[in-house]
Structure formats: C-alpha cells, structure tokens
Amino acid sequence: MIALLQRVSEARVVIAGETVGQIGAGLLVLVCAEPDDTAAVGEKLLAKILKLRIFSDEAGKMNRSVQDVAGGLLIVSQFTLAADTKSGNRPGFTAAAPPALGEALYDRLVEAARALHPQVATGCFGADMQVHLVNDGPVTIPLRMAAS
C-alpha cells in the first residue's frame, strides 16, 4: 500500500462543488492499494501514520504524532500513486489494485482509522475530487507498506 502524507494546517475535498470532507490541522493522507495488499497491510500502514512523529514539539523539533497533537486525518483514495513512468510519456496504472479491491481496502482503512482516531474525514473512492490544502512546513512524507 502506498501513502503520501502531507502535514496540513487545513485541507478539504470538494466533489461537484460540495465539500465532502474537511479537517483543520492534521494530515492529508493520499492512499493507493496495490494488487497484493490486504487489510493487514492497511492496518500496518495506519499504525505507522498515527505514530509518525512529524509535528513540532515546544522546541520546534518534529517529535509529535497526529495523535499527540489531536490533529485530523483526511484520507483520500489516489490510485495515481502507483503510476509507472518508466517508459513513454503516458503513465501506466497496472500497479494499482483493481477498483473493487482498491475500494474494499480503502473502506477498511477508513473504518480502522475511525476506530482508532477521533477525527477522520474522507473523499469518495473513484470520484473526480478537488483536494484543497495548505501544506504546513511544507512537510510531505511518502510511505510504502507491503505484506511481510
């Protein structure tokens, strides 16, 4: 599973002119399932996201997690994270999970996040979304979690 984390001071997802998910300070999490991923891989990824110390402490050092700062999570499906750009000029997306699997794993990740974290917002799987964010720092962290 691939994720791109962006520490934000605010973020929202808009579909057809309507805001469907919104957070203040926290993490925008763009996530893509791959064909061999399982719910267990998503749970490992989520555990890493929730504990990753990328928020500043009193000394200005990145020493706090999104849980430590009571930040929001905005989780957005993003199959383009699996883009293959090795040849040609048009990316290929065969490394992304098929839509049914991708949606099931995305839904499971969101469900697990809501069980473990008090503020979780989402986009809508497969929708044409506009993602608005103010990247704080900027801090952008790529993560990849695979079955062990």
Residue, then its C-alpha position, 0 to 999 in steps of 0.5 A: m500500500i502506498a501513502l503520501l502524507q502531507r502535514v496540513s494546517e487545513a485541507r478539504v475535498v470538494i466533489a461537484g462543488e460540495t465539500v465532502g470532507q474537511i479537517g483543520a490541522g492534521l494530515l492529508v493522507l493520499v492512499c493507493a492499494e496495490p494488487d497484493d495488499t490486504a487489510a493487514v497491510g492497511e492496518k500496518l500502514l495506519a499504525k505507522i501514520l498515527k505514530l509518525r512523529i512529524f509535528s513540532d514539539e515546544a522546541g520546534k523539533m518534529n517529535r509529535s504524532v497526529q495523535d499527540v497533537a489531536g490533529g485530523l486525518l483526511i484520507v483520500s483514495q489516489f490510485t495515481l500513486a502507483a503510476d509507472t513512468k518508466s517508459g513513454n510519456r503516458p503513465g501506466f496504472t497496472a500497479a494499482a489494485p483493481p477498483a473493487l479491491g482498491e475500494a474494499l481496502y480503502d473502506r477498511l482503512v477508513e473504518a480502522a482509522r475511525a476506530l482508532h482516531p477521533q477525527v477522520a474525514t474522507g473523499c469518495f473512492g473513484a470520484d473526480m475530487q478537488v483536494h484543497l490544502v495548505n501544506d504546513g512546513p511544507v512537510t510531505i512524507p511518502l510511505r510504502m507498506a507491503a505484506s511481510 
